[in-house]
Amino acid sequence: MLTGESVPVEAGPGDAVTGGCVNTSGVLLVRATAVGEGTTLARIGAMVTEAQAGKAPVQRLADRISGVFVPAVIVLALATLAVWLLLGHPAQPAFMAAVSVLVIACPCALGLATPTALLVGSGRAAQLGVVIKGPEVLESTRTLDTIVLDKTGTVTEGRMRLDADGIVTWDGAEGMRSRALALAGSVEAASEHPVARAIAEAAKAQLGQVPAVQEFSNHEGRGVSGSVTLDGTTYQVRVGRPAWLAEQGVALPEQATDAVAAAQESGATAVVLTVDDAARAVLAVRDTVRPSSREAVAALRELGVRPVLLTGDNRRTADRVAREVGITADDVRAEVLPGDKRDVIAALQEEGHVVGMVGDGVNDAAALAQAGTRGLGFAMGSGTDVAIEAADITLVRADLDAVVTAIRVSRDTLRIIKQNLFWAFAYNVAAIPLAAAGMLNPMIAGAAMAASSVIVVTNSLRLRNAGK
């Protein structure tokens, strides 16, 4: 939950462990070196609070215009009345001209420009699985030029799967791959380890069912063993790390060593299957990339946004995922500790970038909040509550293309708001001289003012098709 690795990491005597993480096997005796506000989780919470407190308020364009426009119109109406009277006109037409100025300049359209567009835009975004927290979010999408993507659970699915070609055998017997999967799946089905679950699920998906394991043993962080009866013959089966099998006196042939090295080089986790103390197969599992991630990264580049991959996982795995989705090696930040994710965002901001951050875990919360100070925080709706709370935009869909949708809808909404403000203001500027000159009576001015509001609302309704 906190570290970002896709598979559990072994801990030994003297290693630091973090409260909130899960021990998958064995028993740990832990000395608490920090409690209360000193724990990792509490520090992350403090960083979230600090980052949110530093968020600068965004000035709304409509408020700035109205703050100057309304007093100016009142002064202009009084000036119109005074000029008409000074020129010797009767009081009635002078007052009608002044009232016409006030009516035609009534900033109804200005007041409707932002909320109507925001209402329609946020509703459209919600239809597409994007929840926008407030109008200030929209301004940040206009200048967004860098987006940082958390790896586990965001770019990837956050769960291990057996590679399509992840079973390597060197026994010439026909059907050895199926037999290897059946034997490995049988013993792994009794384990709760993520690697074990991946192999067991693949075995059940491909074979329908696997034999029950007998005499099962779980060897903490190393592997599993047991006896499996297949086709009337009982085999002693082990599945585990090559180093553990070597300790058990199992000799690994060159084919097994090469297969393990190739899998690890590609960022996968490899385990070896032994049958009756003889190595028979190598199985490779990995955290799989979401199907939409590559297309989403390409779409972000088309929007002028540079994608950066950020993860606490090892460099080799991070590089493999980056290559798969189309992110350059220079834009990969790997082996980043939870507290340092926020520093990565802050460093990019100091370089002058407007940064968006996409994450889903507790370890992403501080980075999401930091991104929100001068950019945007995107939280996966399938993620943790603290990440959602710290973010500016929540992605209900667990696909990365929801980020692209969020940016497009936000930019479309901001564009419509600016169009509304322009037309509302331009209309008033053009009509006020006519009213001041006595060419519009108050009834016609009122009708024209109402028409401007209708135009603004109609323009906002165009957002019903945004994001396509």
C-alpha positions, 0 to 999 in steps of 0.5 A: 500500500505504501511502497509501490512494489508490485510484489512483496519484498523480503524483510530480514533482521535489521530492516526497516518496515512500515506500519500499514503494509501487509506481512504476507508470510511468516512472523515478524517481531517489530520494534516501534521506532516511531509512534503517533505523529512520527510514523510514515502514515502520519507524516504523509498526512501532515504533508497532505495538509501542508500542501493543501494549505499552500494552495493559492486561490484562483481568481475567477475571471467573471468576478474580476470583470464584474468588480469593475464593470458594475460600478462603471455602469452605475457611474455611466448611468448617472453621467447619462442623466446629467448630460441629458439634463445639462443639454436641456432635455426634459427629465422624463427622456433623461431618466429613460436614457439612464434607466436604459443604460442600467437595464441593457448593462445588467450583468445577468449574462456575465453572472450566468457565463461561468456557472452554466458552463460549469454545470453542463461541463461537470455534468458531462464529465460525470457522465464520462466517469470524471468528477471535478471538484471546483471551478478553479480546477479548470484554469489549471488544465489550460496550462498543464504541460506535464503529467506524472503517472503512478505505475502500480494501480494506475498505469498497470492493473496492480495485480500479477498475471502469468505471461502469455508465454511465461512458461518455459520448459525443456522437456521434449514430452508432448503437453509438458507445458500443460502438465507444468501449469497443472502441477504448479497451479496445484501447489500455488492454489494453497498459497496467498502470495500474489505470485502464487495467486497469478499462477493458480488463476492461470492454471484454473483459467486454462485447465478448468481445474487442478488437482488438490495438493497434499502435504502442503508447506509454505516456505516464507518468502521462498516458495511452496511445496507439496505432493500432487497426484496427476494421472494416477501418479503422485509427484513431489512438487516445489515452486519457488525462487532459484536460490531457495531451490539451490539450497534444497540441493536442486541442480538448475540446468542451463535452460532454467538459469537462462529463462530466469535471467531473461524473465528478470531482465524484462522486469518479470518475477520468475519462479522454478517448478521442480518435480521429484527434485528435478527442475522442469519449468520456469514460470514468469509473472508480472504486473500487467499494463492496463489495455488503455494505458498506451493509447492514453499516453499517446493522447496526452502527447497530442494534447501537449502534455508530457507523461512521466512515470513515477513509482516506488518499484525497481528500475528494471520493472519501471523501464519495462512498463515505460517502454510498453506504454511509450514513455521515454527512459528519461521520463522515468522516476523509479525506486521513489520512497513515499515521502519523496513522491511529493518532492518529485512533483515540487522539483518539476514545478520549480522547473516551471512546469504545470504538473498533473499527478495521477495516483491511487494509493496512500503513498500518492496523497501528498504528491496529489496535494502538491500537484494541486497547488500549481496544477492538478491532482487526479485520483483513481476512484478505485484508490484509497480515500486519502488519495481521493480527498487530496485530489482535484479530480476523481476518475471513477473509471479505473482506466488511464484514458479517463485522464485524457477525458478529464483534460479535454472536458475541462479545457472545453468547459474553460473555452466555453466560459471564456466565450460566454464572458466575451460575448456577454461583455462585448454585447454590453459594451456595444449596447450601452452607447445606444442606450445612452444616446436614447436609441433604446427604450427600457422595454427593448433594452430588457428584451435584449438583455434577456436575449443575451442570457439565452445566448450564453445558456445555449452556448453552454449547452454545447458542452453536452457533447464535450470529451468526444 
